[in-house]
Amino acid sequence: MFKRLTLILTLALLVAMILVLSMPMSAVAQDAEPTAIVGAFGGGETKISYWNGLTGSDGVTMNEMLAQFAEENPGFEVTSEIIPWNTLYAKLQAAFVANQPPDLILMHASEVPQFANFGVLMDLGPWYAGNGGWFDENDISDITYSGMQYQGVTYAIPLDNHGRGLWINTDMFDAAGLDTDPGTAPDNYEDWVTLMQAVTLDADGNNAADPDFDSENVVQWGYVVGEWPRVNFLSALAQHGGEMVSEAGQVTVNSDAGIAALQQTVDLVYEHKVSPPPAGFDTWQGFASGSVAVIPTGTWFRNFSVDQTDINGMAWPQVQFGENPATWFGIHAFMLPASSTPEKAEAVQTLLQWISANQATWAGSGQVPALLSVQASLDAVNYPSNILLGQTFTEYGILDYTSTVTQEMYAALDPELDAALNNLKSVEDALNDAAERMQQVLDRAM
Amino acid sequence: MKSKSISSNSAKGRWTLTLKSRETLAAYAFLAPFMLFFMVFVVRAVVEAVRMSFYDWHILRPMRPYIGIENYLELLNDDVWWISLQNTIVFTAITVIGTTIVALAAALAVTRPIKGQSFFRVLLYMPSLLSVGAVGLIWVWLLNTQFGIVNYGLSFLGIRPVNWLGDPGLVIPSLSLTTIWWGFGFPMLIFIAGLQGIPDQLYEAARIDGGSDKDLFLHITLPLLRPTILFVTVTGVISHFQVYGQPFIMTTGGPGRSSYSLIFYLYQIAWTAFRMGYGAAVAVCIAVIMAVMTSVQFIVLSRRIEY
């Protein structure tokens, strides 16, 4: 009898475990309207297949724009597929080999050489006004225009500039007696540490500068180093006067500048105790749940901050740890496969003309429209983060590393940065290992 | 001329088949669709992979120079390969042993004559029906350091938050735990079948001789389950050695490279770096290692099996 009871209780416990484990988790962030991963817009005869990696709230904005386009152009049907960026680039390779690429692709400008190198992208030079086309190259920054090109050929039409900035919890700043005006942001490492210490609190309310601060029991972090460490590192590297690859083709992430940049970031975790180690810490949910005061993120964070949190937040410029201000940014750009038929290219051109003419709507995604005239027209009430961060890209932005082996270079760098930030390797070892592998990649590509 | 498979009937001027030949031909005819599929999609793919491994093969590059065994030599000096191999072996060992134990325990529990036996069997099998994506996302939340229900439960015992997926010493066991929860259902069914195949008379005789439950389990159940255990562990090793989805979804190989698995690394080589030749060399080596491990298992576990 006892054995049977034990058995039944054991089984009941197992069942309870399975039921508990299978329960839907209640996320800290508020539920948002899900983005359609595959969406068909319109029902016209002219069909356009379109792949992009806009998995965040920017995908919602893009789908809204496509719906608007289809409504205004009833002869079109646009099928949009949203695929995570890394998977998108893998799928594209297979699609090009199978000669079945989509009609339109949104990619990062840093990927232009990787694909253009193999002759699979269409030359879009004739679409630019300088060649008698419709897209005005004088209405985009020089750095954006250069990002559209590879070996003198223009392969893309830019959609936006998106890049690094901060989001701060203004209530936490107010509580710490800090000014929330972005103009008061520190311009050196020591002052940033002081600021982050002021908004890092333990369970007793002591901040990280307090001698009684309990670093084992932190309830509010001043910063999070785990949010896309690579772009933080590349920004800090540039701030210290370094670069990822020298003009001579040498990987220089392990230069003095690189070591200083990464060491300062590591010190935020293990010396100054203002950031948790990256592994196991969900940065966005940390900000959304009110346990992070400053998150290094980017233009794409705008709608998440507004729609999916109750936090009073605002954009700030990227931290400055080195002598010079610098912040990483990239470009979303449209490309067509070289195998496009003239009819299909014509149809896609119509869509891109419409999107370019409506780039102001794209600002609603949080990204900074590529067209300078549209940037200038944004109003400060509705688009403060676009304007603020857009200005930083213009003034001291560093464009994403662009080469024929961008993905492979980053695949070599990312785990080493992660290892250093999680204290699994010293900064020097991590960057030396990264440099060695990255140099192998570069040498192979020569 | 009985042994001739095809005989001539000169009187009628036509060929006839013996019964044995007809049966043989029929067997091949039935096998043909599968063999065709197998040759085209398995054998040809394997041969092609081996061939690719001797080339500098980039998926979009038209020129693919022959480089001999260079890819294999590079592999020998590739630190990440060795890290991934070590991680994969540890993961496979923990997962296979854990899955076997949990599945056997569950099978023993649900073969007892209790009410709702079928209900419990279905319930325990249910996690196996989930996709790796769903399982990964569920467990990322369960094991989340800040918000996870596991750490929440441990907090009642006064245990500080554990960084399950962020501690290099815990990340592989955590992935194994996830996989065991997800995958023990199928081996449980196999064990149930194995347990039902053990004659009751053996247990009855042992009880008459004064055997305890422990004696019965150790000297009857376990020995007679050896073929089942062999099957479960061999298929488990083959399956778990190819782990990919869990590290991809739950850790992206981190922290650092602490949860890189071989297939995860293979995917990076082939689909991030687009180095299909080197990726093929990695794939061939993985296949060879799995073949060796499976052979060792057969040799060790098939001894003294009583069928």
Contacts between the chains, C-beta under 8 A, distances in Angstrom:
chain1	res1	chain2	res2	distance
A	4	B	112	7.8
A	4	B	114	6.9
A	7	B	109	6.2
A	7	B	112	5.8
A	7	B	114	6.3
A	8	B	114	6.3
A	10	B	109	6.5
A	11	B	109	5.9
A	11	B	110	7.5
A	11	B	114	7.4
A	11	B	120	5.4
A	14	B	106	7.5
A	14	B	109	7.9
A	14	B	120	8.0
A	14	B	124	6.7
A	15	B	120	7.1
A	15	B	123	5.7
A	18	B	123	6.4
A	18	B	124	7.3
A	18	B	126	6.9
A	18	B	127	6.7
A	20	B	149	7.2
A	21	B	138	6.8
A	21	B	142	6.4
A	21	B	181	7.0
A	22	B	126	7.8
A	22	B	127	7.7
A	22	B	138	7.3
A	25	B	138	7.1
A	25	B	141	4.1
A	25	B	142	7.6
A	25	B	149	7.8
A	27	B	141	7.9
A	28	B	147	6.2
A	86	B	272	6.9
A	89	B	272	7.8
A	90	B	271	3.9
A	90	B	272	7.3
A	93	B	59	5.2
A	93	B	60	6.3
A	93	B	271	7.2
A	93	B	274	6.0
A	94	B	59	7.7
A	96	B	60	6.1
A	97	B	59	5.9
A	97	B	60	6.8
A	115	B	60	7.9
A	118	B	60	4.0
A	118	B	61	6.5
A	120	B	60	6.6
A	216	B	160	7.5
A	277	B	163	7.6
A	277	B	166	6.6
A	277	B	255	8.0
A	278	B	166	7.5
A	278	B	255	7.4
A	279	B	163	6.4
A	279	B	165	6.8
A	279	B	166	2.7
A	279	B	167	7.3
A	279	B	254	6.0
A	279	B	255	3.8
A	280	B	144	7.4
A	280	B	145	4.0
A	280	B	163	4.1
A	280	B	164	6.9
A	280	B	165	5.3
A	280	B	166	2.9
A	280	B	167	7.5
A	281	B	145	6.2
A	281	B	146	6.6
A	281	B	166	7.2
A	282	B	144	6.3
A	282	B	146	6.4
A	282	B	147	7.3
A	285	B	146	7.2
A	285	B	147	6.6
A	286	B	146	6.5
A	289	B	146	7.4
A	289	B	147	7.3
A	291	B	146	7.0
A	405	B	273	7.6
A	407	B	272	5.0
A	407	B	273	7.0
A	408	B	272	6.2
A	408	B	273	4.1
A	408	B	274	7.8
A	411	B	268	5.6
A	411	B	272	4.9
A	411	B	273	6.6
A	415	B	253	6.6
A	415	B	254	6.9
A	415	B	256	5.5
A	415	B	257	4.8
A	415	B	260	7.8
A	416	B	256	7.5
A	418	B	254	5.0
A	418	B	255	5.7
A	418	B	256	5.3
A	419	B	255	6.9
A	419	B	256	3.2
A	419	B	257	7.2
A	422	B	166	6.9
A	422	B	168	7.5
A	422	B	254	7.5
A	422	B	255	4.1
A	422	B	256	6.2
A	424	B	168	5.9
A	424	B	255	6.3
A	424	B	256	4.6
A	424	B	258	7.2
A	425	B	256	6.9
A	433	B	79	7.9
A	441	B	273	7.5
